[in-house]
């Protein structure tokens, strides 16, 4: 049986991690690009060495990446963000392929990719799913969840594809504008459709 490949995305604070967790409960294999990005720039990795060569000031005394310092640079400058993506994204893709290759045949491999539609990689999936929510709700969620200032969150929101443009590309859209029960119901319905791809 063939593995079903699903790209799951959504802007910061939209709720893609919550959907991924619901699908994990249903048996999906979750391959999270954010977690892989941390692995790609772990201490001693070639990814961290490349970042250190470009932005030496973002390496903390213990040799770890100062994520907040790097974020201040790359979310304020599109060119710098592109340079960071060129370092991290190929390494994350390689790690994601390794995780998927290790899955048993017939798995549902859900790749959680925040910047799914910012490149052409979305075309490689059997289905793509966008989780979306009103901007003001997303902003409130992230400020509360991460205890960060609103301005930094807005910068990150603007660095991502506009939800309206992402809707045009997605196979499915899950609206996360209600409570957790409503999200679960919508996520379950889409997952049933994904299973039907078999």
C-alpha positions in Angstrom: 0.0 0.0 0.0 1.3 3.4 -0.9 2.2 6.1 1.6 -0.2 9.1 1.5 1.8 12.3 1.6 0.0 15.4 3.1 1.4 18.9 3.5 -0.2 20.7 6.5 0.4 24.4 6.8 -1.0 27.6 8.3 0.2 30.9 9.5 1.6 31.4 12.9 -1.1 31.0 15.5 -3.6 29.4 13.1 -3.6 26.0 14.8 -1.8 23.7 12.5 -0.1 22.0 15.5 -3.5 21.3 17.1 -4.7 19.7 13.9 -1.5 17.7 13.6 -2.1 16.4 17.2 -5.6 15.3 16.3 -4.4 13.5 13.3 -1.6 11.9 15.3 -4.3 10.4 17.5 -5.9 8.9 14.3 -2.6 7.2 13.4 -0.9 9.7 11.1 2.9 10.0 11.2 3.7 13.7 11.9 6.9 15.1 10.4 7.2 18.6 11.8 9.5 21.0 9.9 9.9 23.2 12.9 11.3 20.4 15.0 13.6 19.3 12.1 14.8 22.9 11.8 16.0 22.7 15.4 17.8 19.5 14.6 19.3 21.0 11.5 21.0 23.8 13.5 21.8 21.8 16.6 25.2 22.4 18.2 28.0 20.9 16.1 25.8 20.7 13.0 26.9 22.0 9.6 23.7 24.1 9.6 24.8 25.9 12.8 28.3 26.4 11.4 26.8 28.0 8.3 24.7 30.4 10.4 27.7 31.2 12.6 29.7 32.1 9.5 27.0 34.5 8.3 25.8 35.9 11.6 28.5 35.3 14.3 26.6 37.5 16.8 23.7 35.0 17.1 25.8 32.2 18.6 25.5 32.2 22.4 28.4 31.6 24.7 27.7 27.9 25.1 27.8 27.4 21.3 24.0 27.2 20.9 21.9 29.3 18.6 20.3 32.5 20.1 17.0 32.1 18.3 15.6 35.4 19.5 18.7 37.3 18.2 18.5 35.6 14.8 14.7 36.2 14.6 15.3 40.0 15.1 17.6 40.0 12.1 15.7 37.9 9.7 12.2 39.1 10.3 13.3 42.7 9.8 15.1 42.0 6.5 13.7 39.9 3.6 17.2 39.3 2.1 18.6 38.0 5.4 15.6 35.8 5.8 16.1 34.4 2.3 19.8 33.7 3.3 18.7 31.8 6.4 16.1 29.8 4.5 18.8 28.8 1.9 20.8 27.4 4.8 18.1 25.7 6.8 15.4 24.5 4.3 17.5 22.0 2.2 18.7 20.4 5.5 15.1 20.2 6.8 13.9 18.6 3.5 16.6 16.0 3.7 15.7 15.1 7.3 12.0 15.0 6.4 12.7 12.6 3.5 14.7 10.4 5.9 11.8 10.3 8.4 9.3 9.5 5.6 11.5 6.8 4.1 11.6 5.0 7.5 7.8 4.7 7.7 5.9 1.5 7.0 4.2 1.2 3.7 0.6 2.6 3.7 1.4 5.3 6.3 -0.2 8.7 6.2 2.8 11.0 6.3 1.8 14.5 7.4 4.5 17.1 6.8 3.8 20.1 9.0 5.5 22.9 7.0 4.9 26.6 8.0 6.2 27.9 4.6 4.6 25.2 2.5 3.2 27.5 -0.2 6.3 29.8 -0.3 8.0 27.3 -2.6 7.0 24.8 -5.2 7.4 21.9 -2.8 3.6 21.9 -2.1 3.1 20.3 -5.6 4.8 17.1 -4.4 2.1 16.1 -1.9 -1.0 14.0 -2.5 -3.0 16.7 -0.7 -2.4 20.0 1.0 -4.2 21.3 4.0 -4.4 24.9 5.2 -5.4 25.8 8.8 -6.6 29.3 9.0 -8.0 31.7 11.6 -8.7 35.5 11.8 -5.6 37.6 12.2 -6.7 39.1 15.5 -7.3 35.6 16.9 -3.9 34.4 15.7 -2.1 37.4 17.2 -3.8 36.9 20.6 -3.0 33.2 20.6 0.7 33.7 19.9 1.1 36.6 22.3 -0.5 34.5 25.1 1.2 31.2 24.2 4.8 32.5 23.7 4.7 35.6 26.0 6.0 37.8 23.2 5.3 41.3 22.1 2.6 41.8 19.4 4.9 43.7 17.1 7.2 40.7 16.6 4.3 38.4 15.9 2.9 40.8 13.3 6.3 40.9 11.6 6.2 37.1 11.4 2.6 37.1 10.1 3.6 39.5 7.3 6.6 37.3 6.4 4.2 34.4 5.5 2.0 34.0 2.5 -1.3 35.8 2.8 -4.1 33.4 3.9 -6.2 34.3 0.8 -3.4 33.3 -1.5 -2.8 30.1 0.4 -6.5 29.2 0.1 -6.2 29.2 -3.7 -3.5 26.5 -3.5 -4.8 24.3 -0.7 -6.7 21.1 -1.4 -8.5 21.5 1.9 -9.0 24.5 4.3 -9.8 24.0 8.0 -11.2 27.1 9.6 -10.0 27.4 13.2 -12.3 30.3 14.3 -14.2 28.4 17.0 -13.6 26.2 20.0 -11.5 23.1 20.2 -14.5 20.8 19.6 -15.3 22.6 16.4 -11.6 22.3 15.3 -11.6 18.6 16.1 -14.8 18.0 14.0 -13.4 19.8 11.0 -10.0 18.2 11.3 -11.6 14.7 11.6 -13.7 15.3 8.5 -10.6 16.3 6.4 -8.6 13.3 7.7 -11.4 11.0 6.6 -11.1 12.5 3.1 -7.3 12.0 3.2 -7.8 8.3 4.1 -10.1 8.0 1.1 -7.2 8.8 -1.1 -6.0 5.3 -0.6 
